[in-house]
Amino acid sequence: MRVMAQIAMVMNLDKCIGCHTCSVTCKQTWTNRTGVEYAWFNNVETKPGVGYPRRYEDQEQWKGGWMLDKRGRLVLRSGGRIKRLLSLFSNPDLPSIEDYYEPVTYDYDNLVNAPAQKDIPVARPRSVLTGRPTAITWGANWEDGLGGAPENAGADPNLSGEWAQKVKFEFEQTFLFHLPRLCEHCLNPACVSACPSGAMYKRVEDGIVLVDQDRCRGWRMCVTACPYKKVYVNHATGKAEKCTFCFPRIEAGQPTVCSETCVGRLRYLGLLLYDADRVGEAAATPDEKDLLDAQRNVFLDPHDPEVAAAARESGIPEDWLDAARRSPVYALVSRYKVALPLHPEYRTLPMVWYVPPLSPVLDAVDAAGGNQDDPDHVFAAVTRLRIPLEYLAELFTAGDTDVVAGVLMKLTALRSYMRERTLGEDGDETALKAVGLTAREAQDLHRLLAVAKYNDRYVVPAAHKEDAAALTAMENRCPVETSGEPEPRKVMLGIPTLRRRTPEAPSGGHA
């Protein structure tokens, strides 16, 4: 067991109102400069919708993430070393600016300097890239509030299969929910493995994935390899840039900017301990529907004395162990199991998880002529909610509707029980027992999801200054070195397919 620590995030989609405050504050902090006008490290999408960039979830087109070859080995969907070498100067699997959107500015001077006239002067849009007049025809969230859904959302890659006919973009039958997205800071990052220059790396101390700007040569293989398309190219510098998880704030024990400014208080930050030796095996799980359980099995219980002892041997400080025990992310992901990863079938083992949105259940019970006080009727209504289970399953469980239904039933039982408690009743625990919750667990989960205080939502341990010299001295920060004797705090992942080619350790795949 090789214990490592990872800063992770959970978002409760029931609480996202789509205000885009997180996106704006992230933009002002990280990409408010020349070259990345089109880049949103954090963006909020309306689902169903084609997303940003357009149809980024269609990996048949963009070749992002990992897949298993005929021998069951993990390989990059974008191809091996030879293919990437041959396409260094002509990578065909890259989104164009039209897939993102063309950033614009406006003729503000015309408003100020226009001569006196009968007509009101206007500020026409101009392309930031060319300086020429342009028309605004696409944006980072064109379907916001279903504004563009009838024309565009039907092309959502998640709307596949016969069940997709359930999704109708008619006024009285439609649905929407907001999906905030940022870099997943994966345990098995495809972008790191695809980078020819070694500029992409995963930090040993907290798992944050970053770009070494000095090493980046602008090959853009990372853009192709990232299935979430959360790596961008600064067109002014030619360097790759991405979400940094606000690492300067994390090092100071503070939450990310998007979390700090979230109006809905839907974000949770915390520490997870995981066994690095299990990462490769989990990512190579044959059945896509088993990837969720496989990833959860990688995470370690910080209350386990053996785990704590192994963590200390790995150099994890005591205050970090305490933070792992108090982590809201561990509670939502592993203890209560109500948080789910975004597209686990990409096999990157993402570390930004989501509590799926719960449609109005009691309305569905009444529509079916059921009894709101009967748990069987309530649970049956979960399968007939306005947001189809199949759609949520395509997003969060590789198509496994049973897992999504289980989470929604748990949230439904929790909501019903706490409603009764709020009205002064004792609360019927029958529904709780059906979903594996006790009354105490239900109250604790409710407190975490609904009324958690600041220090309960963000449990971020500060970096240790005594580690700074050792971390700065690391000349090669490639997180996937596995050959030879590992150097202290240098080895990150033990994934056979990520090994460097050496006589002692022949490559088992692509790196």
JOTAGI-V408173 format. One record per residue. PHI is phi in whole degrees, -180 to 180 (NA if undefined). PSI is psi in whole degrees, -180 to 180 (none if undefined). OMEGA is omega as a letter, one per 30 degrees, with the letter a starting at -180 (NA if undefined). Layout:
# JOTAGI-V408173
phi->PHI psi->PSI omega->OMEGA
phi->PHI psi->PSI omega->OMEGA
This chain:
# JOTAGI-V408173
phi->NA psi->123 omega->l
phi->-116 psi->99 omega->a
phi->-82 psi->131 omega->l
phi->-135 psi->162 omega->a
phi->-112 psi->147 omega->a
phi->-142 psi->126 omega->l
phi->-77 psi->129 omega->a
phi->-136 psi->167 omega->a
phi->-133 psi->147 omega->l
phi->-127 psi->139 omega->l
phi->-122 psi->132 omega->l
phi->-92 psi->103 omega->a
phi->-69 psi->-17 omega->l
phi->-65 psi->-20 omega->a
phi->-106 psi->-3 omega->a
phi->-81 psi->124 omega->a
phi->-102 psi->3 omega->l
phi->69 psi->35 omega->a
phi->-82 psi->-16 omega->l
phi->67 psi->17 omega->l
phi->-61 psi->-40 omega->l
phi->-61 psi->-41 omega->a
phi->-66 psi->-42 omega->a
phi->-67 psi->-44 omega->a
phi->-68 psi->-35 omega->l
phi->-65 psi->-42 omega->l
phi->-61 psi->-45 omega->a
phi->-66 psi->-29 omega->a
phi->-84 psi->-41 omega->a
phi->-117 psi->-29 omega->a
phi->-129 psi->29 omega->l
phi->-92 psi->64 omega->a
phi->-162 psi->171 omega->a
phi->-65 psi->138 omega->l
phi->103 psi->-22 omega->a
phi->-130 psi->33 omega->l
phi->-61 psi->-32 omega->a
phi->-85 psi->-11 omega->a
phi->-90 psi->132 omega->l
phi->-124 psi->103 omega->l
phi->-60 psi->-35 omega->l
phi->-121 psi->127 omega->l
phi->-137 psi->158 omega->l
phi->-118 psi->120 omega->a
phi->-103 psi->150 omega->l
phi->-94 psi->127 omega->l
phi->-112 psi->139 omega->g
phi->-72 psi->149 omega->a
phi->-179 psi->165 omega->a
phi->-82 psi->-14 omega->l
phi->83 psi->-174 omega->a
phi->-137 psi->121 omega->f
phi->-66 psi->170 omega->a
phi->-55 psi->125 omega->l
phi->56 psi->41 omega->a
phi->-63 psi->-20 omega->a
phi->-81 psi->-6 omega->l
phi->-86 psi->90 omega->a
phi->-78 psi->-13 omega->l
phi->-65 psi->-30 omega->l
phi->-89 psi->-45 omega->a
phi->-98 psi->-13 omega->l
phi->60 psi->43 omega->l
phi->-96 psi->159 omega->l
phi->81 psi->-164 omega->a
phi->-114 psi->162 omega->l
phi->-147 psi->170 omega->l
phi->-99 psi->133 omega->l
phi->-81 psi->-174 omega->a
phi->-64 psi->-21 omega->l
phi->-97 psi->8 omega->l
phi->78 psi->17 omega->l
phi->-94 psi->148 omega->l
phi->-72 psi->127 omega->l
phi->-138 psi->151 omega->l
phi->-68 psi->135 omega->l
phi->-65 psi->-25 omega->a
phi->-79 psi->-7 omega->l
phi->111 psi->171 omega->a
phi->-86 psi->-168 omega->a
phi->-61 psi->-43 omega->a
phi->-63 psi->-45 omega->a
phi->-63 psi->-42 omega->l
phi->-67 psi->-35 omega->l
phi->-65 psi->-41 omega->a
phi->-71 psi->-21 omega->a
phi->-111 psi->21 omega->a
phi->-57 psi->-41 omega->a
phi->-101 psi->2 omega->l
phi->-155 psi->80 omega->a
phi->-89 psi->113 omega->a
phi->-80 psi->-12 omega->a
phi->-104 psi->53 omega->a
phi->-123 psi->136 omega->l
phi->-65 psi->146 omega->l
phi->-94 psi->174 omega->a
phi->-63 psi->-27 omega->l
phi->-67 psi->-29 omega->l
phi->-75 psi->-29 omega->l
phi->-83 psi->-85 omega->l
phi->169 psi->153 omega->a
phi->-84 psi->117 omega->a
phi->-67 psi->145 omega->a
phi->-129 psi->159 omega->l
phi->-126 psi->-174 omega->a
phi->-133 psi->155 omega->l
phi->-77 psi->70 omega->a
phi->-64 psi->-32 omega->a
phi->-61 psi->-29 omega->a
phi->-65 psi->-31 omega->l
phi->-70 psi->-35 omega->a
phi->-87 psi->-39 omega->a
phi->-102 psi->-1 omega->a
phi->-63 psi->138 omega->l
phi->-69 psi->163 omega->l
phi->-60 psi->133 omega->a
phi->-160 psi->168 omega->l
phi->-73 psi->-35 omega->a
phi->-85 psi->149 omega->l
phi->-80 psi->126 omega->l
phi->-67 psi->152 omega->a
phi->-123 psi->158 omega->l
phi->-106 psi->98 omega->a
phi->-76 psi->148 omega->l
phi->-74 psi->142 omega->l
phi->-130 psi->143 omega->l
phi->-67 psi->132 omega->l
phi->-69 psi->-28 omega->a
phi->-79 psi->-42 omega->a
phi->-109 psi->-19 omega->a
phi->79 psi->2 omega->a
phi->-93 psi->155 omega->l
phi->-59 psi->142 omega->a
phi->-146 psi->170 omega->l
phi->-112 psi->141 omega->l
phi->-86 psi->109 omega->a
phi->-122 psi->-2 omega->a
phi->-159 psi->157 omega->a
phi->-154 psi->179 omega->a
phi->-69 psi->-19 omega->l
phi->-147 psi->70 omega->a
phi->-68 psi->-24 omega->a
phi->-89 psi->11 omega->a
phi->-51 psi->128 omega->a
phi->63 psi->25 omega->a
phi->67 psi->15 omega->a
phi->-59 psi->-40 omega->a
phi->-112 psi->11 omega->a
phi->-63 psi->-45 omega->a
phi->-58 psi->-32 omega->a
phi->-89 psi->-30 omega->a
phi->-119 psi->-35 omega->a
phi->-66 psi->-19 omega->l
phi->-63 psi->-18 omega->l
phi->-89 psi->7 omega->l
phi->-57 psi->123 omega->a
phi->-61 psi->-20 omega->l
phi->-78 psi->-14 omega->l
phi->-87 psi->74 omega->a
phi->-125 psi->157 omega->l
phi->90 psi->171 omega->a
phi->-67 psi->-29 omega->a
phi->-65 psi->-19 omega->a
phi->-61 psi->-19 omega->l
phi->-67 psi->-14 omega->l
phi->-69 psi->-25 omega->a
phi->-87 psi->111 omega->a
phi->-120 psi->133 omega->a
phi->-95 psi->49 omega->l
phi->-105 psi->150 omega->a
phi->-53 psi->-47 omega->a
phi->-87 psi->-5 omega->a
phi->-120 psi->-3 omega->a
phi->-81 psi->171 omega->l
phi->-150 psi->163 omega->l
phi->-157 psi->155 omega->l
phi->-150 psi->160 omega->a
phi->-99 psi->140 omega->a
phi->-126 psi->97 omega->l
phi->-70 psi->139 omega->a
phi->-135 psi->143 omega->l
phi->-149 psi->179 omega->l
phi->-55 psi->137 omega->a
phi->-83 psi->-10 omega->a
phi->46 psi->56 omega->a
phi->-64 psi->155 omega->l
phi->-72 psi->-28 omega->a
phi->-125 psi->66 omega->a
phi->-70 psi->122 omega->l
phi->-69 psi->-32 omega->a
phi->-63 psi->-39 omega->l
phi->-65 psi->-43 omega->a
phi->-71 psi->-29 omega->a
phi->-84 psi->-15 omega->a
phi->-69 psi->116 omega->a
phi->-69 psi->-27 omega->a
phi->-97 psi->-3 omega->a
phi->74 psi->20 omega->a
phi->-76 psi->-32 omega->l
phi->-81 psi->132 omega->l
phi->-149 psi->157 omega->l
phi->-110 psi->121 omega->a
phi->-64 psi->136 omega->a
phi->-67 psi->-41 omega->a
phi->-75 psi->-32 omega->a
phi->-139 psi->4 omega->l
phi->79 psi->4 omega->a
phi->-71 psi->133 omega->l
phi->-93 psi->126 omega->a
phi->-133 psi->173 omega->l
phi->-120 psi->125 omega->l
phi->-81 psi->106 omega->a
phi->-65 psi->-26 omega->l
phi->-72 psi->-32 omega->a
phi->-90 psi->-23 omega->a
phi->-64 psi->132 omega->l
phi->-113 psi->7 omega->l
phi->72 psi->30 omega->a
phi->-73 psi->-23 omega->l
phi->70 psi->14 omega->l
phi->-66 psi->-29 omega->l
phi->-66 psi->-35 omega->l
phi->-64 psi->-44 omega->l
phi->-66 psi->-46 omega->a
phi->-69 psi->-30 omega->a
phi->-71 psi->115 omega->a
phi->-73 psi->-17 omega->l
phi->-94 psi->-4 omega->l
phi->52 psi->52 omega->l
phi->-111 psi->22 omega->l
phi->-116 psi->131 omega->a
phi->-121 psi->159 omega->l
phi->-111 psi->125 omega->l
phi->-74 psi->111 omega->a
phi->-72 psi->-11 omega->l
phi->-87 psi->-37 omega->a
phi->-102 psi->-19 omega->a
phi->76 psi->13 omega->a
phi->-104 psi->152 omega->l
phi->-79 psi->142 omega->l
phi->-137 psi->156 omega->a
phi->-160 psi->174 omega->l
phi->-57 psi->131 omega->a
phi->-100 psi->5 omega->a
phi->56 psi->27 omega->a
phi->47 psi->52 omega->a
phi->-59 psi->-31 omega->l
phi->-63 psi->-35 omega->l
phi->-73 psi->-42 omega->l
phi->-59 psi->-43 omega->a
phi->-63 psi->-27 omega->l
phi->-91 psi->5 omega->l
phi->80 psi->21 omega->a
phi->-111 psi->153 omega->l
phi->-73 psi->164 omega->l
phi->-63 psi->161 omega->a
phi->-62 psi->-41 omega->a
phi->-63 psi->-36 omega->l
phi->-72 psi->-44 omega->a
phi->-59 psi->-38 omega->a
phi->-100 psi->3 omega->a
phi->-63 psi->120 omega->a
phi->-68 psi->-40 omega->a
phi->-81 psi->-5 omega->a
phi->53 psi->45 omega->a
phi->-98 psi->-5 omega->a
phi->-101 psi->144 omega->l
phi->-129 psi->137 omega->l
phi->-124 psi->137 omega->l
phi->-167 psi->176 omega->a
phi->-101 psi->138 omega->l
phi->-120 psi->138 omega->l
phi->-98 psi->140 omega->l
phi->-144 psi->159 omega->l
phi->-93 psi->108 omega->a
phi->-64 psi->-25 omega->a
phi->-72 psi->-16 omega->a
phi->-97 psi->-8 omega->a
phi->-61 psi->-50 omega->a
phi->-62 psi->-42 omega->l
phi->-64 psi->-41 omega->a
phi->-65 psi->-44 omega->a
phi->-66 psi->-25 omega->a
phi->-96 psi->15 omega->l
phi->-56 psi->125 omega->a
phi->-60 psi->-49 omega->a
phi->-87 psi->123 omega->a
phi->-58 psi->-33 omega->a
phi->-72 psi->-13 omega->l
phi->-94 psi->-2 omega->a
phi->-66 psi->-33 omega->l
phi->-62 psi->-51 omega->l
phi->-65 psi->-36 omega->l
phi->-63 psi->-41 omega->l
phi->-69 psi->-40 omega->l
phi->-62 psi->-33 omega->l
phi->-71 psi->-18 omega->l
phi->-72 psi->-32 omega->a
phi->-73 psi->145 omega->a
phi->-111 psi->149 omega->l
phi->-79 psi->112 omega->a
phi->-68 psi->-13 omega->l
phi->-85 psi->-11 omega->l
phi->-74 psi->123 omega->a
phi->-58 psi->-37 omega->l
phi->-66 psi->-40 omega->l
phi->-64 psi->-44 omega->l
phi->-62 psi->-41 omega->l
phi->-65 psi->-42 omega->l
phi->-67 psi->-34 omega->l
phi->-66 psi->-40 omega->l
phi->-64 psi->-39 omega->l
phi->-64 psi->-30 omega->l
phi->-81 psi->-2 omega->l
phi->91 psi->13 omega->l
phi->-79 psi->124 omega->a
phi->-64 psi->160 omega->a
phi->-66 psi->-38 omega->a
phi->-69 psi->-26 omega->l
phi->-71 psi->-37 omega->l
phi->-63 psi->-41 omega->l
phi->-63 psi->-40 omega->l
phi->-64 psi->-37 omega->l
phi->-65 psi->-35 omega->l
phi->-70 psi->-32 omega->a
phi->-95 psi->6 omega->a
phi->-65 psi->123 omega->l
phi->-68 psi->-26 omega->l
phi->-67 psi->-45 omega->l
phi->-62 psi->-40 omega->a
phi->-62 psi->-46 omega->a
phi->-76 psi->-33 omega->a
phi->-85 psi->-48 omega->a
phi->-108 psi->-36 omega->a
phi->-80 psi->-55 omega->a
phi->-92 psi->-20 omega->l
phi->56 psi->47 omega->l
phi->-108 psi->-7 omega->l
phi->-101 psi->142 omega->a
phi->-129 psi->150 omega->l
phi->-82 psi->157 omega->l
phi->-86 psi->116 omega->l
phi->53 psi->68 omega->l
phi->-63 psi->-20 omega->a
phi->-67 psi->-11 omega->l
phi->-75 psi->-13 omega->l
phi->64 psi->23 omega->l
phi->-92 psi->-7 omega->a
phi->54 psi->68 omega->a
phi->-66 psi->153 omega->a
phi->-117 psi->18 omega->l
phi->-115 psi->114 omega->a
phi->-113 psi->165 omega->a
phi->-135 psi->138 omega->l
phi->-88 psi->116 omega->a
phi->-64 psi->153 omega->a
phi->-73 psi->144 omega->a
phi->-110 psi->116 omega->l
phi->-69 psi->164 omega->l
phi->-60 psi->108 omega->a
phi->-76 psi->-44 omega->a
phi->-64 psi->-31 omega->l
phi->-63 psi->-39 omega->l
phi->-68 psi->-35 omega->l
phi->-64 psi->-47 omega->a
phi->-64 psi->-40 omega->a
phi->-63 psi->-30 omega->l
phi->-90 psi->2 omega->a
phi->74 psi->25 omega->a
phi->-93 psi->179 omega->a
phi->-103 psi->122 omega->a
phi->-65 psi->-21 omega->a
phi->-90 psi->-4 omega->a
phi->-97 psi->114 omega->a
phi->-57 psi->-35 omega->a
phi->-63 psi->-40 omega->l
phi->-68 psi->-39 omega->a
phi->-66 psi->-46 omega->a
phi->-65 psi->-36 omega->l
phi->-65 psi->-31 omega->a
phi->-70 psi->-23 omega->l
phi->-59 psi->-32 omega->a
phi->-80 psi->-4 omega->a
phi->-122 psi->26 omega->a
phi->-72 psi->164 omega->a
phi->-63 psi->-41 omega->l
phi->-83 psi->113 omega->a
phi->-61 psi->139 omega->l
phi->-58 psi->-36 omega->a
phi->-63 psi->-36 omega->a
phi->-68 psi->-46 omega->l
phi->-63 psi->-36 omega->l
phi->-66 psi->-36 omega->l
phi->-64 psi->-31 omega->a
phi->-81 psi->-43 omega->a
phi->-118 psi->-15 omega->a
phi->-137 psi->24 omega->l
phi->56 psi->34 omega->l
phi->93 psi->2 omega->a
phi->-86 psi->101 omega->a
phi->-72 psi->-25 omega->a
phi->-63 psi->-40 omega->a
phi->-66 psi->-44 omega->l
phi->-63 psi->-44 omega->l
phi->-61 psi->-39 omega->l
phi->-63 psi->-42 omega->l
phi->-66 psi->-45 omega->a
phi->-66 psi->-36 omega->l
phi->-66 psi->-38 omega->l
phi->-65 psi->-43 omega->l
phi->-67 psi->-35 omega->l
phi->-67 psi->-46 omega->l
phi->-62 psi->-40 omega->l
phi->-62 psi->-46 omega->a
phi->-64 psi->-42 omega->a
phi->-64 psi->-44 omega->a
phi->-66 psi->-45 omega->a
phi->-71 psi->-28 omega->l
phi->-64 psi->-44 omega->l
phi->-64 psi->-40 omega->l
phi->-64 psi->-39 omega->a
phi->-65 psi->-32 omega->a
phi->-83 psi->6 omega->l
phi->90 psi->6 omega->l
phi->-90 psi->167 omega->a
phi->-70 psi->-31 omega->a
phi->93 psi->122 omega->l
phi->-81 psi->120 omega->a
phi->-90 psi->5 omega->a
phi->-61 psi->-47 omega->a
phi->-66 psi->-36 omega->l
phi->-62 psi->-45 omega->a
phi->-63 psi->-33 omega->a
phi->-66 psi->-26 omega->a
phi->-107 psi->9 omega->l
phi->81 psi->28 omega->l
phi->-116 psi->143 omega->l
phi->-92 psi->169 omega->a
phi->-63 psi->-40 omega->l
phi->-66 psi->-43 omega->l
phi->-63 psi->-38 omega->l
phi->-63 psi->-43 omega->l
phi->-67 psi->-39 omega->l
phi->-66 psi->-42 omega->l
phi->-67 psi->-40 omega->l
phi->-62 psi->-43 omega->a
phi->-63 psi->-38 omega->a
phi->-72 psi->-42 omega->a
phi->-79 psi->-32 omega->a
phi->-107 psi->-43 omega->a
phi->-130 psi->26 omega->a
phi->-63 psi->140 omega->l
phi->-80 psi->170 omega->a
phi->-53 psi->-49 omega->a
phi->-73 psi->-15 omega->l
phi->-86 psi->-29 omega->a
phi->-82 psi->-32 omega->a
phi->-122 psi->104 omega->l
phi->-116 psi->88 omega->a
phi->-119 psi->110 omega->l
phi->-75 psi->141 omega->a
phi->-73 psi->153 omega->l
phi->-70 psi->155 omega->l
phi->-97 psi->125 omega->a
phi->-64 psi->-30 omega->a
phi->-68 psi->-16 omega->l
phi->-90 psi->-11 omega->a
phi->-62 psi->-43 omega->a
phi->-64 psi->-42 omega->a
phi->-67 psi->-39 omega->a
phi->-71 psi->-37 omega->l
phi->-68 psi->-32 omega->a
phi->-76 psi->-8 omega->a
phi->-71 psi->107 omega->a
phi->-72 psi->-42 omega->a
phi->-108 psi->106 omega->a
phi->-99 psi->20 omega->l
phi->-62 psi->122 omega->a
phi->-81 psi->4 omega->a
phi->-119 psi->18 omega->l
phi->-68 psi->126 omega->a
phi->-130 psi->-12 omega->a
phi->-83 psi->150 omega->l
phi->73 psi->-168 omega->a
phi->-80 psi->122 omega->a
phi->-68 psi->141 omega->l
phi->-84 psi->152 omega->a
phi->-57 psi->133 omega->l
phi->58 psi->29 omega->a
phi->-116 psi->-38 omega->a
phi->-72 psi->136 omega->a
phi->-114 psi->-57 omega->a
phi->-125 psi->144 omega->l
phi->-105 psi->55 omega->a
phi->-98 psi->117 omega->a
phi->-54 psi->-37 omega->a
phi->-73 psi->-6 omega->a
phi->-108 psi->6 omega->a
phi->-67 psi->147 omega->l
phi->-74 psi->151 omega->a
phi->-76 psi->114 omega->l
phi->-140 psi->158 omega->l
phi->-60 psi->-33 omega->a
phi->-79 psi->-28 omega->a
phi->-132 psi->85 omega->a
phi->-63 psi->147 omega->a
phi->-67 psi->138 omega->l
phi->-104 psi->10 omega->a
phi->178 psi->-142 omega->a
phi->-113 psi->139 omega->l
phi->-139 psi->none omega->NA
